[in-house]
Amino acid sequence: MSEHIKLMTDSAIVINRKAQLLEEQGIASIVKNNTESARLAGFGSFSDDVELFVAETDVKKALELLSDS
């Protein structure tokens, strides 16, 4: 089982777009939306805290792709 590496933290709009770009190139990603998780749990959150993760084996290819976008 491979480890997942956090590539970036940004707003939901930016992270979702980056995840879509990765998916179009066949790179699976995980989007962790801490703001939405806090809201659903009944807690408040002041920041746009959304993280993008990819498998350790895909980090180099994902970073190259995202640097071009």
N, C-alpha and C positions, 0 to 999 in steps of 0.2 A: 504494500500500500504506500503510495507516494505522499509526501508532505505537501501542504499547500503554503505558498509564500504570498504575503501581502505585497501587492504592487503599488497601491496608492490609496489615499483617502481623499474624498472630495464630495461635492454635492451629489444628490441622487441623479440629477439630470446628466452630469458629466460621467459618473460611474456607469450608469445604464447604457449610455452611448458607447463607452469604451468596451463594455461587456459584449455589446452587439457586434462591434468591429472584430473582437476576438472570435466570437461564435462564427461569423462569416468566413473566417480563415481556419475553422476547424479546431479552435483552441477552447476547451471548456473552462469556464470560470465560475467563481462563487461570489455573489454579491451579498455582503452582510450589512444590513441597514439597521444600525443601532438606534437611530431616531425612531423609526417605526416600531422596533421591538420595545423601546421604552414607552411609547404611546400605548401600545396594546397591553402592556403590563400595568398601565395606570400611572406611570411616572412621567415627569416632564423632561424635556431635553431642549437645550438652547442652540445646539450646533447642528449643522448638516454633516453628520458623522456616518458616512457610507464608505465601506471598504471593498476593495476588489482583490480577490485572491485567484491564483492559478497554481496548477501542479508544478512542483519543483522542476520537473522535466521540461516544462513549457516556458519557463521564465525568460530565457534568452530570446526565443522567438517572439514572445508576447511583448517584451520591452522594445524590440526592434520595430514591431508593427505599431505600437502605440507612440513611439517617438516620431514616426512618419505622419501621424494623424494630427 
